[in-house]
Amino acid sequence: MRKARVCIFMLLAVSLLVLPGCWGSRETDEVAFVLAMGFDKGEKENLVVTVMIANPKVLAGISSEEGGGGEGGGGALIYSVESYAPLAALDLLNTTVDRRVSFLHTKAFLFSEELAREGLAKWIHPLNRYRELRGTSQVFICRGKARDFIEKNKPVLELSPTKQIELLNMMSKENGLYHNTKFSEFYDDTKSDSIHPSIPLVAIHEGGLESAKPGIGRGGEATPGKYIAGEVPIAGPNQSQVIGSAVFKGDKMVGILNGQETRYYLVLRGLFGRGITAIPDPLDPNLPVGLLVSQSRSPQYTTIIDPEGNVTINVDIYKEPEIISITSGYNYEDPTNKELLEVSFIQQTQKGLLDLIRRTQEEFGTDIFGFGKQVKRKFWTVQTWKEYQWLDRYAEASINVTVHSKIRRTGLQLETKPTTGGE
């Protein structure tokens, strides 16, 4: 008996030496880490895959004169290859790149608009199965070529391109002009029976300030979100822009939302952080009143299904604006005037939300808001829910929105007084 115990102990001891071995491990100087990956339509039903690979010499502080520089600048090298599938491109890249190409640190996947309108299922399904892919990676739709965006995107404030992608997650909450979409979220939504996907738009702005749209005094909108990526009138060292959303029906892109519509979309989903906007001055419609708007609480839904299967959804939205500028000089800190401003803000917001809902019903036929998740709760079994075919019925649903808003803060001024001495 004692000998048996000794033998078992020896076997366990040997197992401890063998089991922890990292037999498939690689040294860091044997791996080329892909930071971002772009996909464009190629010839003969092929795919053009563009990768941004971390350049360890530049990231370590070694100058290009010492051999650390390369195409792409910053801390990355950029390569493009044409292949029949995304993962097959990895081995083709290794005919030039002398390290094993890895997705372990990939932060972003970019698909061209042309590719997205044809459908992304045959490209994202292989990626989702691959063991190195991170489901938390961000997904973007590029207006134009994804390859051009990756090559021309030059974040001047960041040494590492990955830092730029991480900061984009934070800026979505700061301005609400685009929605962060993770790869796993997009993949799941393409399979869902209660919501359609949406992905943020990126583009390169080739011009300068000439793309500006009319201001409020010339019939334009009193909001900074009236643009989509590639149209924002900015002149500067970096031409890349992120604003707006691509609307999908299944795996195919069917439309585009500008920045303001994206804000309304985020509000209806309860994902809006805050952002600066404006409304026409109620006492002088040719001038704007600037507001810093936040979502004070999550949307509240009331869902009704009648015996014929018709759906009515009532949505209560809660927003809290803060006055940050009054161009006209009227005293909107006064309770009476403040109430006038609140009513004007509620009316404009309510109209914008309803217009967006009607557009998704009539133009796109897509429930990107996830109303189906509310309707789904009314069904007792999965089978009856699937038979109902909500995504096909969404366009016929009656959706009502009520906005609740209260101005509680007026910036650093308690009262606006008229300017004296002028005529």
Residue, then its C-alpha position, 0 to 999 in steps of 0.5 A: m500500500r505504501k509503495a502504491r502511494v509513493c508511485i502515485f506521488m511520483l506520478l503527480a510530481v512528474s505531471l506538475l513538471v509537464l503540464p504547465g509547459c507553454w508548448g505553443s508560446r512565442e517570444t514577443d520578438e517573433v510576433a508581428f502584432v496587428l493593431a488595425m485591419g481594413f477590408d476592401k473589395g478586390e478583383k475576381e471576388n477577392l478581398v484586399v486586406t490592409v494591416m497596420i502592424a506595430n513597429p516595436k523600434v519606433l514605439a521603443g523610442i528608436s528613431s527612423e534614422e536608426g532603422g525604426g521608420g517605415e511606411g505608415g509613420g508613427g508607431a506602425l507599418i502598413y501592408s496590403v495583400e489581396s486574398y480570397a479570405p481574411l485569414a488566408a491573407l495572414d500566411l501571404l503576409n508572412t512571405t514579406v513580414d518575417r514575424r508571425v502575424s497575430f490578431l492578439h492585440t488588434k483593436a479595430f476592424l474597418f470595412s469599406e462602404e462598398l463591401a458593407r453594402e454587398g454584405l459582410a457575413k462571409w467575411i466576419h464569420p471566419l474572423n469570429r471563429y478565429r481563436e486570436l480575435r478579440g470580441t471587444s475590438q471596435v468595428f468601423i465602416c469606412r466611406g471610401k477605401a479602408r486602405d486609404f483611411i489606414e494609410k492617411n490616418k495620422p494621429v498627431l497627439e498619440l505615438s501609439p495608434t492603439k491609444q487613438i482607438e482607445l480614446l475613441n471609446m471615451m469620446s463617444k460618451e463625450n460628444g455622442l456623434y457616433h456609437n462604439t460597436k464591438f465586433s462581438e456586438f455586431y456579429d450577434d446583432t446580425k443574427s438577432d431576431s429583435i435588433h438590427p446592427s449599426i456601426p460608426l462611420v469613418a472617412i478621410h476629409e480631403g478638403g478644408l473649410e469649404s464643406a461647411k453647411p449653412g448656419i441657422g441664420r441661412g436656413g441651416e440646422a442649429t446643431p454641430g451634428k449635421y455632418i457625416a464622416g468626411e464632411v466636417p469642415i476641419a483644416g488640420p494635420n490629421q484628415s481622419q474623421v469619425i461621425g455618424s452611423a451606418v445602418f444595417k439590415g442583417d449583414k448588409m448596409v442599407g443607409i447612413l445617419n448623420g451625427q445628430e441622428t446618431r445622437y437621437y439613436l443613442v438617446l432612444r437606446g439609453l446610451f447617450g452620454r452628453g454633447i453640445t447642441a443648440i436650438p433656435d432662440p424662441l424670441d429670435p429664431n435666427l440666433p441659436v441658444g447653446l446647450l450642454v445636454s445629458q441623459s438624466r435617466s434611461p428610457q422607459y418603455t410601455t409596450i402594448i400588443d392588441p389581439e390582432g398582433n398590432v404593436t404600440i410602443n410608448v417611449d418616455i425620454y428624460k434629458e437635462p440641458e444646461i444653458i452654455s450660451i445665449t447669442s441674443g442676450y435675452n434673460y433665459e435665466d428668468p423662470t418664465n423665459k426658461e420655461l419657454l426655452e424648455v418647451s422649445f427644446i422638448q419640441q425640437t427633440q421630440k420631432g427629431l426622435l420621431d423623424l428618425i424612427r419614421r425614417t428607419q421604418e419607411e426608408f430602411g425597414t430596420d429596428i436599430f433601436g432594439f424595440g424588439k427586445q421590449v416586444k419580446r417580453k410579451f411572448w411566453t415562448v421562444q417559438t411564438w416569438k420567432e413565428y411573430q417575425w418582429l423584424d418584418r413587422y417593425a415598419e407597421a408598429s406604432i411608436n410614440v415618444t414623449v420627452h421630459s426635460k428640465i433646465r437646472r443649470t445656467g452655466l456661470q451666469l445667474e442673469t443675462k443683462p442687456t448690453t448698454g451704450g449701443e444703438 
